[in-house]
């Protein structure tokens, strides 16, 4: 078999589509299609990624060399990653690429690195708790009763509240950026498996994402006023000079 045929056989043996293999090695489906049709060949770095993703030796991918007698065969390949059936953020059923509940992009690769939790150390401002509860219901998947209880305890007693735990770094940053930081005092902590009570009092592990200012567009009246002020200022400058 030629190189292109070996890539095709290994991919199909692992039950991967061309698109899934492309995601594993960081290329497009079209690139994988061109490899398998023999139009192009992967470079050395991509071959190394292919070997790791397909759990085969470079000798086999490049040369078709089978393990020699007495040489241990490569361990069985891990099954391809399957996206979660529920959203990691709000825990609602997630079908497709976007969670219909909170809008989080469903991950296509397994989470890596440490786990994190998002904690509210209390509330900000004096707005009605209904607005805070609506945020927790949408983005954290809280029931209305639980959201109302949490907001009441935070606003009346300053209670620390665990909003979500077991999240990847990208997921916890996404959640923190979508919850209104004008309503909650948030912090991100590393989740090492502690109890909920211990988790909420841990020191922050990373900074919160920057909040973009929500500037309202200038209305018609404001525009007219700005123009009038500009004209008066121009006339004044002309009279002086």
C-alpha positions as CSV (number, residue, x, y, z in Angstrom):
1,X,0.0,0.0,0.0
2,X,1.0,3.6,-0.6
3,X,1.1,6.3,2.0
4,X,-2.3,7.7,1.0
5,X,-3.9,4.2,1.2
6,X,-2.4,3.6,4.7
7,X,-3.8,6.8,6.0
8,X,-7.2,5.9,4.7
9,X,-7.1,2.4,6.1
10,X,-6.0,3.5,9.6
11,X,-8.6,6.3,9.7
12,X,-11.4,4.0,8.8
13,X,-10.2,1.3,11.2
14,X,-10.5,3.9,14.0
15,X,-13.9,4.9,12.8
16,X,-13.0,8.5,12.1
17,X,-14.3,10.7,9.4
18,X,-12.0,12.9,7.4
19,X,-13.3,15.9,9.3
20,X,-12.6,14.3,12.7
21,X,-9.1,13.3,11.7
22,X,-8.5,16.8,10.5
23,X,-9.6,18.2,13.9
24,X,-7.2,15.9,15.7
25,X,-4.2,17.0,13.7
26,X,-5.2,20.6,13.2
27,X,-6.0,20.6,9.4
28,X,-9.1,20.9,7.3
29,X,-11.2,18.0,5.9
30,X,-10.0,19.0,2.5
31,X,-6.4,18.5,3.4
32,X,-7.1,15.0,4.7
33,X,-9.0,14.3,1.5
34,X,-6.0,15.4,-0.6
35,X,-3.7,13.1,1.4
36,X,-6.0,10.1,0.9
37,X,-6.4,10.8,-2.8
38,X,-2.6,11.1,-3.3
39,X,-2.8,14.8,-4.4
40,X,-0.5,16.0,-1.5
41,X,1.5,14.4,1.3
42,X,1.6,15.6,5.0
43,X,4.8,17.3,6.1
44,X,7.0,15.9,8.9
45,X,5.3,17.7,11.7
46,X,1.9,16.7,10.6
47,X,3.1,13.0,10.2
48,X,4.1,13.2,13.9
49,X,0.7,14.5,14.8
50,X,-0.9,11.7,12.7
51,X,1.1,9.1,14.5
52,X,0.0,10.4,17.9
53,X,-3.6,10.8,16.8
54,X,-3.8,7.4,15.2
55,X,-1.5,5.7,17.7
56,X,0.7,4.1,15.1
57,X,4.4,4.2,14.4
58,X,6.0,6.6,11.8
59,X,7.6,3.6,10.2
60,X,4.2,2.2,9.4
61,X,2.7,5.4,8.2
62,X,5.6,6.4,6.0
63,X,7.1,3.0,5.0
64,X,4.3,0.5,5.7
65,X,6.7,-1.4,8.0
66,X,4.9,-3.8,10.3
67,X,6.3,-4.5,13.8
68,X,9.0,-7.1,13.6
69,X,8.6,-10.5,15.3
70,X,9.1,-10.1,19.0
71,X,8.7,-6.3,18.9
72,X,5.7,-5.2,20.9
73,X,2.8,-3.9,18.9
74,X,1.5,-0.4,19.5
75,X,-1.2,-0.3,22.2
76,X,-4.8,-0.3,21.1
77,X,-5.9,3.1,19.9
78,X,-8.3,5.1,22.1
79,X,-11.8,5.5,20.7
80,X,-12.5,8.8,19.0
81,X,-13.8,11.6,21.2
82,X,-17.6,11.9,21.4
83,X,-19.0,15.4,22.2
84,X,-20.9,15.4,25.5
85,X,-24.7,14.8,25.5
86,X,-25.2,17.7,27.9
87,X,-23.8,21.2,28.0
88,X,-20.7,21.5,30.4
89,X,-22.0,24.9,31.4
90,X,-25.7,24.7,32.1
91,X,-26.1,20.9,32.1
92,X,-29.0,21.0,29.7
93,X,-29.2,18.5,26.8
94,X,-27.0,19.7,24.0
95,X,-27.5,18.5,20.5
96,X,-25.6,20.1,17.7
97,X,-22.7,22.5,17.9
98,X,-24.3,25.2,20.1
99,X,-26.1,24.6,23.4
100,X,-29.7,25.8,22.9
101,X,-30.0,26.8,26.5
102,X,-27.0,29.0,27.2
103,X,-25.4,29.4,23.8
104,X,-22.0,27.7,24.8
105,X,-20.2,26.1,21.8
106,X,-20.2,22.3,22.5
107,X,-16.6,21.1,22.6
108,X,-15.3,18.8,19.9
109,X,-12.2,17.8,21.7
110,X,-11.7,16.4,25.2
111,X,-10.9,18.9,28.0
112,X,-7.3,19.1,29.0
113,X,-5.5,20.6,31.9
114,X,-6.8,21.5,35.4
115,X,-10.5,21.9,36.2
116,X,-11.9,25.1,37.5
117,X,-15.0,26.4,39.4
118,X,-16.8,29.7,39.2
119,X,-17.8,31.2,42.6
120,X,-19.9,34.2,43.5
121,X,-18.6,36.0,46.6
122,X,-21.8,38.1,46.8
123,X,-23.8,40.5,44.7
124,X,-23.1,44.0,43.3
125,X,-25.6,46.9,43.4
126,X,-29.2,47.1,44.6
127,X,-31.1,45.7,41.6
128,X,-34.0,43.3,42.0
129,X,-33.0,39.7,42.6
130,X,-35.2,38.6,39.7
131,X,-32.6,40.0,37.3
132,X,-29.8,38.1,39.0
133,X,-31.9,34.9,39.2
134,X,-32.6,35.1,35.5
135,X,-28.9,35.2,34.8
136,X,-28.3,32.1,36.9
137,X,-31.2,30.2,35.3
138,X,-30.0,31.0,31.8
139,X,-26.2,30.5,32.1
140,X,-25.9,28.1,35.1
141,X,-29.0,26.0,34.5
142,X,-30.4,26.7,38.0
143,X,-34.1,26.1,38.6
144,X,-36.1,29.2,39.3
145,X,-36.5,28.2,43.0
146,X,-32.8,27.5,43.5
147,X,-31.8,30.7,41.7
148,X,-34.1,32.8,43.8
149,X,-32.8,31.2,47.0
150,X,-29.2,31.7,46.1
151,X,-29.8,35.4,45.1
152,X,-31.6,36.0,48.4
153,X,-28.8,34.5,50.5
154,X,-26.2,36.4,48.6
155,X,-28.0,39.8,48.8
156,X,-29.1,39.4,52.5
157,X,-26.2,37.5,54.1
158,X,-23.3,37.9,51.6
159,X,-23.2,34.1,51.2
160,X,-20.6,32.6,48.9
161,X,-22.2,30.5,46.2
162,X,-20.7,27.8,44.0
163,X,-22.1,28.5,40.5
164,X,-20.4,25.7,38.5
165,X,-17.5,23.4,39.0
166,X,-15.5,20.9,37.0
167,X,-15.0,23.2,34.0
168,X,-12.1,23.6,31.6
169,X,-10.2,26.9,31.5
170,X,-12.1,28.0,28.3
171,X,-15.5,27.0,29.7
172,X,-15.0,28.8,33.0
173,X,-13.8,31.9,31.2
174,X,-16.8,31.7,28.9
175,X,-19.2,31.5,31.8
176,X,-17.6,34.3,33.7
177,X,-17.7,36.5,30.6
178,X,-21.4,35.9,30.1
179,X,-22.6,36.4,33.6
180,X,-23.2,40.1,34.3
181,X,-20.3,41.2,36.6
182,X,-22.3,44.3,37.5
183,X,-24.6,41.9,39.4
184,X,-22.2,39.3,40.9
185,X,-18.7,39.4,42.5
186,X,-17.2,36.5,40.7
187,X,-13.9,34.6,41.2
188,X,-12.4,31.6,39.4
189,X,-10.7,28.9,41.6
190,X,-9.0,25.7,40.7
191,X,-11.2,22.6,41.3
192,X,-9.1,19.8,42.8
193,X,-12.0,17.8,44.0
194,X,-12.6,19.5,47.3
195,X,-16.1,19.7,48.9
196,X,-18.3,22.6,47.8
197,X,-17.8,24.4,51.1
198,X,-14.0,24.3,50.8
199,X,-14.1,25.2,47.1
200,X,-15.9,28.5,47.6
201,X,-13.3,29.9,50.0
202,X,-10.3,29.1,47.9
203,X,-8.1,31.8,46.5
204,X,-8.7,32.8,42.9
205,X,-6.7,30.9,40.4
206,X,-7.0,33.2,37.3
207,X,-8.2,36.6,36.5
208,X,-11.7,37.2,35.2
209,X,-12.2,38.0,31.6
210,X,-12.3,41.7,30.7
211,X,-15.8,43.2,30.6
212,X,-16.5,45.3,27.5
213,X,-18.3,48.6,28.3
214,X,-21.9,48.5,27.1
215,X,-22.2,52.0,25.6
216,X,-25.7,52.9,24.4
217,X,-25.7,54.6,20.9
218,X,-26.3,58.3,20.9
219,X,-30.0,59.2,20.3
220,X,-31.3,61.8,17.9
221,X,-31.6,64.5,20.6
222,X,-28.0,63.9,21.7
223,X,-26.8,64.0,18.1
224,X,-28.5,67.4,17.5
225,X,-27.1,68.8,20.7
226,X,-23.6,67.7,19.8
227,X,-23.8,69.3,16.4
228,X,-25.2,72.5,17.9
229,X,-22.3,72.7,20.4
230,X,-19.8,72.1,17.6
231,X,-21.2,74.9,15.5
232,X,-21.2,77.4,18.4
233,X,-17.6,76.4,19.3
234,X,-16.5,77.0,15.7
235,X,-18.2,80.4,15.5
236,X,-16.6,81.4,18.8
237,X,-13.1,80.4,17.5
238,X,-13.7,82.3,14.3
239,X,-14.7,85.5,16.1
240,X,-11.5,85.3,18.3
241,X,-9.1,84.7,15.5
